[in-house]
Amino acid sequence: MRTKLAVAFVAFAALSAGLIAQAKPNFSGVWVMVPEKSDFGPVPAPASMTRTVTHQDPVLKVVSVQSGGAMGDVKIETTFSTDGKPQKNTVIDSPMTTTGKWEDKTLVLTSTMSMQGVDVGIEDRWALSDDGKTLTVTRKIAAPDGEMTAKIVMVKK
């Protein structure tokens, strides 16, 4: 009897550990860019960037404030869905449609944005460090004149 109980306990513990390991992260918080760890490729990096994220899955609300760089001083408010449903936003007077989905513990946001009549594809991959203190966003941008990749590393304030 003890052996069966011990086996059942070990099996339950293993299953529980697997479920915990696959839990989706919550990105809520105020995040500040770490310039020396970020890489914007050929585009001028902003001098500063802060993202305030409210994440109640499947809804992800993001308020980004940045100064300097290619876009200058700007505040952008967006709402995304993590369940694959398209979400429309307007970013710097341009329409953008995004679908979000989970790949394990990484959130993938795939967007199409129309800028001055040209469609631009954007893929953001959000990954949270195991300690929950570092958010890394890897961004791929595909435009008719080429592709680029950027990495934005942010720490929780």
Secondary structure, DSSP 8 states (H G I E B T S, - for coil): -HHHHHHHHHHHHHHHHHHHHT------EEEEE-GGG-B-TTS---SEEEEEEEEETTEEEEEEEEESSTT-SEEEEEEEESSS--EEEEETTEEEEEEEEEETTEEEEEEEEEETTEEEEEEEEEEE-TTS-EEEEEEEEEETTEEEEEEEEEEE-
